[in-house]
Amino acid sequence: DQATDPSTPEENWECIQRFCDQVNADTAGPSLAPRLLAHKIQSPQEMEALHALTVLETCVNNCGERFHNEIAKFRFLNELIKVLSPKYYGTWSSEKVKSRVTEVIFSWTVWFPQEVKIRDAYQMLKKQGIVKEDPKLPEDKILPPPSPRPQNSIFDTDEEKSKLLARLLKSNHSEDLQAANRLIKSMIKEEQEKSAKVSRRVNTISEVSENVKCMDELLENYKRQELSKPDQETLQTLFQRCEKLRPLLFRLASETVDDDEALGKSQQ
């Protein structure tokens, strides 16, 4: 109630943080909090609804995977949709509240792409004409990294950046929030590039292994009998392809100097 008090025009960050702490401390917090917030977001008082949306976004940033799982359920998403739908509260909800709700759902489709229900709910809103176009997310909007993150994520392994991000996220200053948003985007990009390199390495090693296996079989047959012309051509094609992949393998090995297992596979 204090965190969403409509008589207070500014956000009460102390109360909001206490609410987040309570969600994290209480075993039932992640399941109870979305229901409490949904009730406040549906408030006929604009300021109460806007404060509740701020609390919701702060919880998404600070309350972890269990909270993310709850907001990704149709049970909760439907409560947000009611604020937009003319069949429910959309006729009297303020445009400012409806705009924020649309922005929140859209931002989740960006940052939680693995959550199919969020994407389906947003697409349904567009199909019904309730959402005309994707909102433009403001620069100072803090969005959480995707969850769950892959093993050895840069958000876990780069201690210096993680500490800086945590400090910026705790700030109430707009400049710090903008800096945090830029840092998140750069870390996400770095993680995507890292993932692409791993994928390229795995695919290349797999292709080389298959080619070498086929060449071994053909050469084994050649020891016993003369190869047919088609088999000779296949052997030549495989050899040429492996020759072309050799420089790429050397480069992949040089990129994985800190990863002994990956380096071993590249060198094999």
C-alpha positions as CSV (number, residue, x, y, z in Angstrom):
1,D,0.0,0.0,0.0
2,Q,2.8,2.4,0.8
3,A,4.8,1.6,-2.4
4,T,1.7,2.3,-4.5
5,D,0.2,5.2,-2.5
6,P,-1.8,7.3,-5.0
7,S,-1.4,10.5,-2.8
8,T,2.4,10.4,-3.5
9,P,3.3,11.8,-6.9
10,E,6.9,10.5,-6.8
11,E,7.9,6.8,-6.4
12,N,8.7,5.8,-2.8
13,W,11.9,3.8,-3.6
14,E,12.5,2.8,0.0
15,C,9.1,1.1,0.1
16,I,9.5,-0.4,-3.3
17,Q,12.9,-1.9,-2.3
18,R,11.4,-3.2,0.9
19,F,8.6,-4.9,-1.1
20,C,11.2,-6.5,-3.3
21,D,13.1,-7.7,-0.3
22,Q,9.9,-9.2,1.2
23,V,9.2,-11.0,-2.1
24,N,12.7,-12.5,-2.0
25,A,12.6,-13.4,1.7
26,D,9.1,-15.0,1.7
27,T,8.8,-18.5,0.2
28,A,5.4,-17.7,-1.2
29,G,6.5,-14.1,-2.2
30,P,6.9,-14.8,-6.0
31,S,3.4,-16.3,-6.3
32,L,1.6,-13.8,-4.0
33,A,3.2,-10.6,-5.2
34,P,1.9,-10.7,-8.8
35,R,-1.7,-11.1,-7.5
36,L,-1.3,-8.1,-5.2
37,L,0.2,-6.0,-7.9
38,A,-2.4,-7.0,-10.5
39,H,-5.1,-5.7,-8.1
40,K,-3.3,-2.3,-7.8
41,I,-2.6,-2.1,-11.6
42,Q,-6.3,-2.4,-12.2
43,S,-7.0,0.5,-9.8
44,P,-9.3,3.3,-11.1
45,Q,-6.8,5.8,-9.6
46,E,-4.2,6.5,-12.3
47,M,-1.3,7.2,-9.9
48,E,-1.9,4.0,-7.9
49,A,-1.8,2.0,-11.1
50,L,1.3,3.7,-12.4
51,H,3.1,3.2,-9.1
52,A,2.1,-0.5,-9.1
53,L,3.6,-0.9,-12.6
54,T,6.9,0.6,-11.4
55,V,6.9,-1.9,-8.5
56,L,6.2,-4.7,-11.0
57,E,9.1,-3.7,-13.2
58,T,11.4,-3.3,-10.2
59,C,10.4,-6.8,-9.0
60,V,11.2,-8.2,-12.5
61,N,14.7,-6.7,-12.2
62,N,15.3,-7.9,-8.7
63,C,13.3,-10.9,-7.7
64,G,14.7,-13.6,-10.0
65,E,13.5,-16.6,-12.0
66,R,10.6,-17.7,-9.7
67,F,9.0,-14.3,-10.1
68,H,9.6,-14.3,-13.8
69,N,7.9,-17.7,-14.0
70,E,4.8,-16.3,-12.3
71,I,4.4,-13.2,-14.5
72,A,4.8,-15.4,-17.6
73,K,1.6,-17.4,-16.8
74,F,-1.7,-16.6,-18.5
75,R,-3.2,-16.2,-15.1
76,F,-1.2,-13.0,-14.5
77,L,-1.0,-11.9,-18.1
78,N,-4.8,-11.9,-18.3
79,E,-5.0,-9.5,-15.4
80,L,-2.8,-7.1,-17.4
81,I,-4.8,-7.6,-20.5
82,K,-8.0,-6.6,-18.6
83,V,-6.6,-3.1,-18.2
84,L,-6.3,-2.8,-22.0
85,S,-9.4,-4.7,-23.1
86,P,-12.7,-2.7,-23.7
87,K,-14.5,-5.7,-22.5
88,Y,-13.1,-5.2,-19.0
89,Y,-11.4,-2.1,-17.7
90,G,-10.1,-0.6,-20.9
91,T,-13.0,1.8,-21.3
92,W,-12.1,3.7,-18.1
93,S,-8.4,3.0,-17.6
94,S,-6.3,6.1,-18.4
95,E,-4.3,6.2,-21.7
96,K,-1.2,6.7,-19.6
97,V,-1.8,3.5,-17.7
98,K,-2.7,1.5,-20.8
99,S,0.4,2.8,-22.6
100,R,2.6,1.6,-19.7
101,V,0.9,-1.8,-19.6
102,T,1.5,-2.2,-23.3
103,E,5.1,-1.2,-22.9
104,V,5.6,-3.6,-20.1
105,I,4.2,-6.6,-22.0
106,F,6.2,-5.7,-25.1
107,S,9.4,-5.3,-23.2
108,W,8.9,-8.8,-21.8
109,T,8.6,-10.3,-25.3
110,V,12.0,-8.7,-26.0
111,W,13.8,-9.9,-22.9
112,F,12.1,-13.2,-22.3
113,P,11.9,-14.6,-25.8
114,Q,11.6,-18.2,-24.5
115,E,8.3,-17.4,-22.7
116,V,5.8,-18.4,-25.4
117,K,2.8,-17.3,-23.4
118,I,4.0,-13.7,-23.2
119,R,4.5,-13.6,-26.9
120,D,1.1,-15.2,-27.6
121,A,-0.6,-12.7,-25.3
122,Y,1.0,-9.7,-27.0
123,Q,0.3,-11.1,-30.5
124,M,-3.4,-11.6,-29.5
125,L,-3.5,-7.9,-28.4
126,K,-2.2,-6.9,-31.8
127,K,-4.5,-9.2,-33.7
128,Q,-7.5,-7.8,-31.9
129,G,-6.4,-4.2,-32.7
130,I,-6.0,-3.3,-29.0
131,V,-2.3,-2.7,-29.7
132,K,-1.8,-0.9,-33.0
133,E,2.1,-0.8,-33.1
134,D,5.0,-1.8,-31.0
135,P,5.9,0.9,-28.4
136,K,9.3,2.5,-28.4
137,L,11.1,1.6,-25.2
138,P,12.6,4.7,-23.5
139,E,16.4,4.8,-22.9
140,D,16.0,4.9,-19.1
141,K,13.9,1.8,-19.0
142,I,15.7,-0.9,-17.2
143,L,15.1,-4.4,-18.6
144,P,16.4,-7.6,-17.1
145,P,18.8,-9.9,-18.9
146,P,17.1,-13.0,-20.3
147,S,16.5,-15.7,-17.8
148,P,17.5,-18.5,-17.4
149,R,21.0,-17.5,-18.6
150,P,23.4,-20.0,-20.2
151,Q,26.1,-21.5,-18.1
152,N,29.2,-19.3,-17.8
153,S,27.1,-16.2,-18.8
154,I,29.0,-12.9,-18.9
155,F,26.6,-11.7,-16.3
156,D,28.1,-14.2,-13.9
157,T,31.7,-14.4,-15.1
158,D,32.6,-10.7,-15.6
159,E,32.7,-9.7,-12.0
160,E,33.7,-6.0,-12.7
161,K,30.8,-5.4,-15.1
162,S,28.3,-7.2,-12.8
163,K,29.3,-5.1,-9.8
164,L,29.0,-1.9,-11.8
165,L,25.6,-3.0,-13.2
166,A,24.3,-3.9,-9.7
167,R,25.4,-0.4,-8.4
168,L,23.7,1.4,-11.3
169,L,20.5,-0.6,-10.9
170,K,20.2,0.4,-7.3
171,S,20.4,4.1,-8.2
172,N,17.4,6.4,-8.4
173,H,19.1,8.8,-10.8
174,S,17.9,8.8,-14.5
175,E,21.5,9.1,-15.8
176,D,22.6,5.9,-13.9
177,L,19.5,4.1,-15.2
178,Q,20.4,5.0,-18.7
179,A,24.0,3.9,-18.2
180,A,22.7,0.6,-16.7
181,N,20.5,0.1,-19.8
182,R,23.4,0.7,-22.2
183,L,25.6,-1.7,-20.1
184,I,23.0,-4.4,-20.2
185,K,22.6,-4.0,-24.0
186,S,26.4,-4.2,-24.5
187,M,26.7,-7.3,-22.2
188,I,23.8,-9.0,-24.1
189,K,25.5,-8.3,-27.4
190,E,28.8,-9.7,-26.1
191,E,27.0,-12.8,-24.8
192,Q,25.3,-13.3,-28.2
193,E,28.6,-13.0,-30.0
194,K,30.2,-15.5,-27.6
195,S,27.3,-17.9,-28.2
196,A,27.6,-17.5,-32.0
197,K,31.3,-18.4,-31.8
198,V,30.6,-21.5,-29.8
199,S,27.9,-22.5,-32.2
200,R,30.2,-22.0,-35.2
201,R,32.9,-24.0,-33.6
202,V,30.6,-26.9,-32.8
203,N,29.2,-27.0,-36.3
204,T,32.6,-26.8,-37.9
205,I,34.1,-29.5,-35.8
206,S,31.0,-31.7,-36.4
207,E,31.4,-31.2,-40.2
208,V,35.1,-32.0,-40.2
209,S,34.5,-35.1,-38.0
210,E,31.9,-36.4,-40.4
211,N,34.1,-35.7,-43.5
212,V,37.1,-37.4,-41.9
213,K,34.9,-40.4,-40.9
214,C,33.7,-40.8,-44.5
215,M,37.3,-40.4,-45.9
216,D,38.5,-43.1,-43.5
217,E,35.8,-45.5,-44.7
218,L,36.6,-44.8,-48.4
219,L,40.4,-45.3,-47.7
220,E,39.7,-48.5,-45.8
221,N,37.8,-49.8,-48.9
222,Y,40.6,-48.6,-51.1
223,K,43.1,-50.9,-49.2
224,R,41.0,-53.9,-50.1
225,Q,39.9,-53.0,-53.7
226,E,40.1,-50.4,-56.3
227,L,37.7,-47.5,-55.7
228,S,35.0,-46.8,-58.2
229,K,35.1,-43.5,-60.1
230,P,32.2,-42.0,-58.0
231,D,33.9,-43.0,-54.8
232,Q,37.2,-41.4,-56.0
233,E,35.3,-38.2,-56.7
234,T,33.7,-38.2,-53.3
235,L,37.0,-38.8,-51.6
236,Q,38.5,-35.9,-53.6
237,T,35.6,-33.6,-52.7
238,L,35.8,-34.5,-49.0
239,F,39.6,-33.9,-49.0
240,Q,39.2,-30.4,-50.6
241,R,36.5,-29.5,-48.1
242,C,38.7,-30.5,-45.2
243,E,41.5,-28.5,-46.6
244,K,39.3,-25.4,-46.8
245,L,38.2,-25.9,-43.2
246,R,41.7,-26.3,-41.9
247,P,42.5,-22.5,-41.5
248,L,39.1,-22.0,-39.8
249,L,39.9,-24.8,-37.3
250,F,43.2,-23.1,-36.5
251,R,41.4,-19.8,-35.9
252,L,38.8,-21.4,-33.7
253,A,41.5,-23.1,-31.7
254,S,43.2,-19.7,-31.2
255,E,39.9,-18.2,-30.0
256,T,39.5,-20.8,-27.3
257,V,42.8,-20.6,-25.5
258,D,41.1,-20.3,-22.2
259,D,38.8,-23.3,-22.8
260,D,40.8,-26.5,-22.6
261,E,38.0,-28.8,-23.6
262,A,37.0,-26.7,-26.6
263,L,40.7,-26.2,-27.6
264,G,41.2,-30.0,-27.4
265,K,38.3,-30.7,-29.7
266,S,39.5,-28.0,-32.2
267,Q,43.0,-29.5,-32.3
268,Q,41.7,-33.0,-32.7
